[in-house]
Amino acid sequence: RNNKRGAIDNKLAPILSRIGLDSQQWLTMAQQFENCFSTFVGNETRVRQACEQLGYKRPTGVGQAKRLLVA
């Protein structure tokens, strides 16, 4: 029901489209999550921000973020 709390409007695009993933990207991340992300999870910008905030000299996980997530 559309008036029910938490209901998702049927007019919205599918969730994967809204977050910028295709179904193959999602499947890879869901099935191989720990292999895909050894440190941080997020797009390239967020991974770089996390590394900077924590004082990492070299950002880790940026390559995977570029391949799997939209920046």
Biopython code that builds the backbone (N, CA, C, O; Angstrom):
import numpy as np
from Bio.PDB.StructureBuilder import StructureBuilder

atoms = [
    (1, "ARG", "N", (0.836, -1.182, 0.000)),
    (1, "ARG", "CA", (0.000, 0.000, 0.000)),
    (1, "ARG", "C", (0.878, 1.241, 0.000)),
    (1, "ARG", "O", (1.858, 1.319, 0.742)),
    (2, "ASN", "N", (0.530, 2.191, -0.818)),
    (2, "ASN", "CA", (1.326, 3.414, -0.913)),
    (2, "ASN", "C", (1.271, 4.268, 0.339)),
    (2, "ASN", "O", (2.211, 5.015, 0.613)),
    (3, "ASN", "N", (0.189, 4.176, 1.110)),
    (3, "ASN", "CA", (0.087, 5.006, 2.308)),
    (3, "ASN", "C", (0.712, 4.344, 3.536)),
    (3, "ASN", "O", (0.722, 4.928, 4.620)),
    (4, "LYS", "N", (1.222, 3.149, 3.371)),
    (4, "LYS", "CA", (1.841, 2.428, 4.477)),
    (4, "LYS", "C", (3.250, 2.987, 4.738)),
    (4, "LYS", "O", (3.994, 3.274, 3.800)),
    (5, "ARG", "N", (3.600, 3.136, 6.007)),
    (5, "ARG", "CA", (4.918, 3.640, 6.369)),
    (5, "ARG", "C", (6.011, 2.768, 5.752)),
    (5, "ARG", "O", (5.973, 1.544, 5.870)),
    (6, "GLY", "N", (6.977, 3.395, 5.100)),
    (6, "GLY", "CA", (8.078, 2.668, 4.490)),
    (6, "GLY", "C", (7.800, 2.182, 3.083)),
    (6, "GLY", "O", (8.665, 1.569, 2.458)),
    (7, "ALA", "N", (6.604, 2.446, 2.576)),
    (7, "ALA", "CA", (6.261, 2.011, 1.220)),
    (7, "ALA", "C", (7.140, 2.734, 0.206)),
    (7, "ALA", "O", (7.442, 3.916, 0.365)),
    (8, "ILE", "N", (7.543, 2.022, -0.828)),
    (8, "ILE", "CA", (8.365, 2.594, -1.890)),
    (8, "ILE", "C", (7.464, 2.917, -3.069)),
    (8, "ILE", "O", (6.714, 2.067, -3.550)),
    (9, "ASP", "N", (7.549, 4.143, -3.520)),
    (9, "ASP", "CA", (6.730, 4.607, -4.633)),
    (9, "ASP", "C", (7.033, 3.783, -5.884)),
    (9, "ASP", "O", (8.194, 3.647, -6.269)),
    (10, "ASN", "N", (6.010, 3.243, -6.510)),
    (10, "ASN", "CA", (6.173, 2.428, -7.716)),
    (10, "ASN", "C", (6.739, 3.220, -8.887)),
    (10, "ASN", "O", (7.242, 2.632, -9.845)),
    (11, "LYS", "N", (6.662, 4.527, -8.823)),
    (11, "LYS", "CA", (7.147, 5.370, -9.913)),
    (11, "LYS", "C", (8.663, 5.553, -9.880)),
    (11, "LYS", "O", (9.252, 6.009, -10.861)),
    (12, "LEU", "N", (9.290, 5.206, -8.776)),
    (12, "LEU", "CA", (10.740, 5.343, -8.665)),
    (12, "LEU", "C", (11.450, 4.311, -9.529)),
    (12, "LEU", "O", (10.940, 3.214, -9.759)),
    (13, "ALA", "N", (12.627, 4.678, -10.001)),
    (13, "ALA", "CA", (13.452, 3.738, -10.763)),
    (13, "ALA", "C", (13.906, 2.615, -9.827)),
    (13, "ALA", "O", (13.933, 2.801, -8.611)),
    (14, "PRO", "N", (14.262, 1.459, -10.377)),
    (14, "PRO", "CA", (14.763, 0.364, -9.536)),
    (14, "PRO", "C", (15.959, 0.829, -8.694)),
    (14, "PRO", "O", (16.725, 1.697, -9.111)),
    (15, "ILE", "N", (16.099, 0.253, -7.537)),
    (15, "ILE", "CA", (17.116, 0.688, -6.578)),
    (15, "ILE", "C", (18.529, 0.643, -7.158)),
    (15, "ILE", "O", (19.309, 1.565, -6.921)),
    (16, "LEU", "N", (18.876, -0.386, -7.899)),
    (16, "LEU", "CA", (20.230, -0.452, -8.453)),
    (16, "LEU", "C", (20.487, 0.699, -9.414)),
    (16, "LEU", "O", (21.592, 1.239, -9.453)),
    (17, "SER", "N", (19.497, 1.071, -10.175)),
    (17, "SER", "CA", (19.637, 2.225, -11.078)),
    (17, "SER", "C", (19.829, 3.506, -10.288)),
    (17, "SER", "O", (20.640, 4.355, -10.658)),
    (18, "ARG", "N", (19.091, 3.644, -9.207)),
    (18, "ARG", "CA", (19.181, 4.866, -8.402)),
    (18, "ARG", "C", (20.533, 5.028, -7.733)),
    (18, "ARG", "O", (20.979, 6.154, -7.509)),
    (19, "ILE", "N", (21.188, 3.930, -7.410)),
    (19, "ILE", "CA", (22.505, 4.047, -6.767)),
    (19, "ILE", "C", (23.654, 3.861, -7.756)),
    (19, "ILE", "O", (24.820, 3.840, -7.362)),
    (20, "GLY", "N", (23.323, 3.725, -9.034)),
    (20, "GLY", "CA", (24.349, 3.703, -10.070)),
    (20, "GLY", "C", (25.073, 2.386, -10.248)),
    (20, "GLY", "O", (26.228, 2.378, -10.673)),
    (21, "LEU", "N", (24.431, 1.276, -9.937)),
    (21, "LEU", "CA", (25.041, -0.041, -10.129)),
    (21, "LEU", "C", (24.259, -0.833, -11.163)),
    (21, "LEU", "O", (23.043, -0.688, -11.290)),
    (22, "ASP", "N", (24.975, -1.671, -11.900)),
    (22, "ASP", "CA", (24.241, -2.613, -12.734)),
    (22, "ASP", "C", (24.157, -3.939, -11.986)),
    (22, "ASP", "O", (24.829, -4.130, -10.972)),
    (23, "SER", "N", (23.348, -4.836, -12.478)),
    (23, "SER", "CA", (23.097, -6.081, -11.742)),
    (23, "SER", "C", (24.357, -6.926, -11.593)),
    (23, "SER", "O", (24.510, -7.617, -10.586)),
    (24, "GLN", "N", (25.266, -6.889, -12.571)),
    (24, "GLN", "CA", (26.498, -7.672, -12.470)),
    (24, "GLN", "C", (27.412, -7.111, -11.380)),
    (24, "GLN", "O", (28.024, -7.874, -10.633)),
    (25, "GLN", "N", (27.506, -5.789, -11.287)),
    (25, "GLN", "CA", (28.302, -5.180, -10.215)),
    (25, "GLN", "C", (27.760, -5.588, -8.851)),
    (25, "GLN", "O", (28.519, -5.957, -7.956)),
    (26, "TRP", "N", (26.448, -5.519, -8.703)),
    (26, "TRP", "CA", (25.818, -5.868, -7.431)),
    (26, "TRP", "C", (26.081, -7.328, -7.081)),
    (26, "TRP", "O", (26.415, -7.647, -5.940)),
    (27, "LEU", "N", (25.932, -8.202, -8.051)),
    (27, "LEU", "CA", (26.133, -9.626, -7.815)),
    (27, "LEU", "C", (27.573, -9.906, -7.385)),
    (27, "LEU", "O", (27.808, -10.667, -6.447)),
    (28, "THR", "N", (28.525, -9.293, -8.069)),
    (28, "THR", "CA", (29.932, -9.474, -7.708)),
    (28, "THR", "C", (30.193, -9.019, -6.280)),
    (28, "THR", "O", (30.832, -9.726, -5.501)),
    (29, "MET", "N", (29.697, -7.839, -5.942)),
    (29, "MET", "CA", (29.927, -7.324, -4.587)),
    (29, "MET", "C", (29.237, -8.166, -3.525)),
    (29, "MET", "O", (29.800, -8.395, -2.455)),
    (30, "ALA", "N", (28.036, -8.626, -3.806)),
    (30, "ALA", "CA", (27.292, -9.409, -2.820)),
    (30, "ALA", "C", (27.930, -10.778, -2.593)),
    (30, "ALA", "O", (27.986, -11.259, -1.461)),
    (31, "GLN", "N", (28.406, -11.399, -3.654)),
    (31, "GLN", "CA", (28.968, -12.742, -3.535)),
    (31, "GLN", "C", (30.418, -12.743, -3.060)),
    (31, "GLN", "O", (30.869, -13.708, -2.444)),
    (32, "GLN", "N", (31.143, -11.675, -3.339)),
    (32, "GLN", "CA", (32.575, -11.637, -3.020)),
    (32, "GLN", "C", (32.933, -10.397, -2.203)),
    (32, "GLN", "O", (33.984, -9.790, -2.410)),
    (33, "PHE", "N", (32.059, -10.031, -1.284)),
    (33, "PHE", "CA", (32.212, -8.770, -0.554)),
    (33, "PHE", "C", (33.587, -8.619, 0.084)),
    (33, "PHE", "O", (34.238, -7.589, -0.092)),
    (34, "GLU", "N", (34.033, -9.618, 0.814)),
    (34, "GLU", "CA", (35.312, -9.506, 1.520)),
    (34, "GLU", "C", (36.494, -9.459, 0.567)),
    (34, "GLU", "O", (37.522, -8.863, 0.888)),
    (35, "ASN", "N", (36.364, -10.076, -0.597)),
    (35, "ASN", "CA", (37.430, -10.002, -1.594)),
    (35, "ASN", "C", (37.433, -8.649, -2.295)),
    (35, "ASN", "O", (38.486, -8.147, -2.690)),
    (36, "CYS", "N", (36.263, -8.071, -2.443)),
    (36, "CYS", "CA", (36.146, -6.782, -3.134)),
    (36, "CYS", "C", (36.638, -5.625, -2.282)),
    (36, "CYS", "O", (37.236, -4.679, -2.795)),
    (37, "PHE", "N", (36.389, -5.699, -0.989)),
    (37, "PHE", "CA", (36.702, -4.574, -0.109)),
    (37, "PHE", "C", (37.478, -5.072, 1.102)),
    (37, "PHE", "O", (36.909, -5.658, 2.024)),
    (38, "SER", "N", (38.773, -4.831, 1.086)),
    (38, "SER", "CA", (39.587, -5.302, 2.209)),
    (38, "SER", "C", (39.653, -4.286, 3.347)),
    (38, "SER", "O", (39.953, -4.649, 4.484)),
    (39, "THR", "N", (39.376, -3.019, 3.050)),
    (39, "THR", "CA", (39.432, -2.002, 4.098)),
    (39, "THR", "C", (38.134, -1.218, 4.170)),
    (39, "THR", "O", (37.308, -1.464, 5.049)),
    (40, "PHE", "N", (37.948, -0.275, 3.251)),
    (40, "PHE", "CA", (36.788, 0.609, 3.279)),
    (40, "PHE", "C", (35.833, 0.281, 2.137)),
    (40, "PHE", "O", (36.241, -0.246, 1.102)),
    (41, "VAL", "N", (34.570, 0.597, 2.339)),
    (41, "VAL", "CA", (33.562, 0.399, 1.308)),
    (41, "VAL", "C", (32.991, 1.758, 0.951)),
    (41, "VAL", "O", (32.566, 2.514, 1.825)),
    (42, "GLY", "N", (32.985, 2.062, -0.331)),
    (42, "GLY", "CA", (32.428, 3.321, -0.799)),
    (42, "GLY", "C", (32.976, 3.658, -2.161)),
    (42, "GLY", "O", (33.847, 2.961, -2.682)),
    (43, "ASN", "N", (32.464, 4.733, -2.741)),
    (43, "ASN", "CA", (32.996, 5.134, -4.037)),
    (43, "ASN", "C", (34.396, 5.713, -3.842)),
    (43, "ASN", "O", (34.850, 5.896, -2.712)),
    (44, "GLU", "N", (35.070, 5.996, -4.944)),
    (44, "GLU", "CA", (36.465, 6.437, -4.871)),
    (44, "GLU", "C", (36.641, 7.655, -3.969)),
    (44, "GLU", "O", (37.577, 7.709, -3.171)),
    (45, "THR", "N", (35.760, 8.612, -4.091)),
    (45, "THR", "CA", (35.859, 9.831, -3.292)),
    (45, "THR", "C", (35.799, 9.530, -1.804)),
    (45, "THR", "O", (36.606, 10.044, -1.030)),
    (46, "ARG", "N", (34.848, 8.698, -1.404)),
    (46, "ARG", "CA", (34.687, 8.369, 0.022)),
    (46, "ARG", "C", (35.864, 7.554, 0.552)),
    (46, "ARG", "O", (36.300, 7.762, 1.684)),
    (47, "VAL", "N", (36.378, 6.633, -0.254)),
    (47, "VAL", "CA", (37.525, 5.829, 0.179)),
    (47, "VAL", "C", (38.733, 6.735, 0.393)),
    (47, "VAL", "O", (39.444, 6.602, 1.390)),
    (48, "ARG", "N", (38.963, 7.648, -0.534)),
    (48, "ARG", "CA", (40.089, 8.583, -0.387)),
    (48, "ARG", "C", (39.920, 9.461, 0.860)),
    (48, "ARG", "O", (40.888, 9.714, 1.577)),
    (49, "GLN", "N", (38.701, 9.919, 1.115)),
    (49, "GLN", "CA", (38.443, 10.736, 2.303)),
    (49, "GLN", "C", (38.745, 9.959, 3.583)),
    (49, "GLN", "O", (39.366, 10.486, 4.506)),
    (50, "ALA", "N", (38.305, 8.713, 3.629)),
    (50, "ALA", "CA", (38.537, 7.888, 4.819)),
    (50, "ALA", "C", (40.030, 7.672, 5.040)),
    (50, "ALA", "O", (40.511, 7.765, 6.169)),
    (51, "CYS", "N", (40.758, 7.385, 3.973)),
    (51, "CYS", "CA", (42.202, 7.173, 4.093)),
    (51, "CYS", "C", (42.901, 8.439, 4.579)),
    (51, "CYS", "O", (43.795, 8.379, 5.422)),
    (52, "GLU", "N", (42.489, 9.577, 4.044)),
    (52, "GLU", "CA", (43.090, 10.845, 4.457)),
    (52, "GLU", "C", (42.812, 11.135, 5.930)),
    (52, "GLU", "O", (43.709, 11.542, 6.668)),
    (53, "GLN", "N", (41.580, 10.925, 6.350)),
    (53, "GLN", "CA", (41.213, 11.194, 7.741)),
    (53, "GLN", "C", (41.975, 10.307, 8.716)),
    (53, "GLN", "O", (42.278, 10.720, 9.835)),
    (54, "LEU", "N", (42.283, 9.092, 8.288)),
    (54, "LEU", "CA", (42.977, 8.158, 9.170)),
    (54, "LEU", "C", (44.495, 8.202, 9.006)),
    (54, "LEU", "O", (45.220, 7.451, 9.659)),
    (55, "GLY", "N", (44.966, 9.084, 8.131)),
    (55, "GLY", "CA", (46.401, 9.261, 7.973)),
    (55, "GLY", "C", (47.098, 8.192, 7.154)),
    (55, "GLY", "O", (48.309, 8.017, 7.284)),
    (56, "TYR", "N", (46.372, 7.475, 6.318)),
    (56, "TYR", "CA", (47.006, 6.484, 5.453)),
    (56, "TYR", "C", (47.887, 7.214, 4.450)),
    (56, "TYR", "O", (47.459, 8.203, 3.856)),
    (57, "LYS", "N", (49.106, 6.740, 4.256)),
    (57, "LYS", "CA", (49.997, 7.364, 3.286)),
    (57, "LYS", "C", (49.576, 7.023, 1.858)),
    (57, "LYS", "O", (49.757, 7.820, 0.938)),
    (58, "ARG", "N", (49.031, 5.866, 1.695)),
    (58, "ARG", "CA", (48.590, 5.415, 0.374)),
    (58, "ARG", "C", (47.156, 4.919, 0.510)),
    (58, "ARG", "O", (46.886, 4.025, 1.313)),
    (59, "PRO", "N", (46.225, 5.490, -0.269)),
    (59, "PRO", "CA", (44.831, 5.054, -0.143)),
    (59, "PRO", "C", (44.656, 3.605, -0.600)),
    (59, "PRO", "O", (45.068, 3.242, -1.702)),
    (60, "THR", "N", (44.052, 2.796, 0.238)),
    (60, "THR", "CA", (43.823, 1.398, -0.106)),
    (60, "THR", "C", (42.375, 1.203, -0.521)),
    (60, "THR", "O", (41.470, 1.814, 0.048)),
    (61, "GLY", "N", (42.161, 0.354, -1.507)),
    (61, "GLY", "CA", (40.809, 0.043, -1.946)),
    (61, "GLY", "C", (40.276, 0.945, -3.042)),
    (61, "GLY", "O", (39.133, 0.783, -3.469)),
    (62, "VAL", "N", (41.083, 1.896, -3.509)),
    (62, "VAL", "CA", (40.609, 2.830, -4.532)),
    (62, "VAL", "C", (40.384, 2.115, -5.861)),
    (62, "VAL", "O", (39.415, 2.409, -6.562)),
    (63, "GLY", "N", (41.253, 1.194, -6.212)),
    (63, "GLY", "CA", (41.095, 0.457, -7.474)),
    (63, "GLY", "C", (39.782, -0.298, -7.531)),
    (63, "GLY", "O", (39.069, -0.249, -8.533)),
    (64, "GLN", "N", (39.466, -0.996, -6.454)),
    (64, "GLN", "CA", (38.200, -1.727, -6.408)),
    (64, "GLN", "C", (37.018, -0.775, -6.422)),
    (64, "GLN", "O", (36.010, -1.046, -7.075)),
    (65, "ALA", "N", (37.128, 0.322, -5.718)),
    (65, "ALA", "CA", (36.044, 1.301, -5.705)),
    (65, "ALA", "C", (35.789, 1.826, -7.112)),
    (65, "ALA", "O", (34.637, 1.977, -7.520)),
    (66, "LYS", "N", (36.849, 2.103, -7.851)),
    (66, "LYS", "CA", (36.704, 2.582, -9.231)),
    (66, "LYS", "C", (36.030, 1.532, -10.104)),
    (66, "LYS", "O", (35.172, 1.853, -10.926)),
    (67, "ARG", "N", (36.424, 0.277, -9.918)),
    (67, "ARG", "CA", (35.863, -0.792, -10.751)),
    (67, "ARG", "C", (34.417, -1.112, -10.398)),
    (67, "ARG", "O", (33.614, -1.410, -11.281)),
    (68, "LEU", "N", (34.084, -1.052, -9.125)),
    (68, "LEU", "CA", (32.788, -1.555, -8.690)),
    (68, "LEU", "C", (31.750, -0.493, -8.365)),
    (68, "LEU", "O", (30.550, -0.755, -8.457)),
    (69, "LEU", "N", (32.185, 0.678, -7.993)),
    (69, "LEU", "CA", (31.231, 1.704, -7.565)),
    (69, "LEU", "C", (31.394, 2.976, -8.373)),
    (69, "LEU", "O", (32.490, 3.301, -8.830)),
    (70, "VAL", "N", (30.318, 3.674, -8.542)),
    (70, "VAL", "CA", (30.333, 4.942, -9.261)),
    (70, "VAL", "C", (30.920, 6.006, -8.352)),
    (70, "VAL", "O", (30.524, 6.123, -7.192)),
    (71, "ALA", "N", (31.856, 6.777, -8.869)),
    (71, "ALA", "CA", (32.481, 7.840, -8.060)),
    (71, "ALA", "C", (31.608, 9.062, -7.998)),
    (71, "ALA", "O", (31.974, 10.051, -7.363)),
]
sb = StructureBuilder()
sb.init_structure("model")
sb.init_model(0)
sb.init_chain("A")
sb.init_seg("    ")
for serial, (resi, resn, name, xyz) in enumerate(atoms, 1):
    if name == "N":
        sb.init_residue(resn, " ", resi, " ")
    sb.init_atom(name, np.array(xyz, "f"), 0.0, 1.0, " ", f" {name:<3s}", serial, name[0])
structure = sb.get_structure()
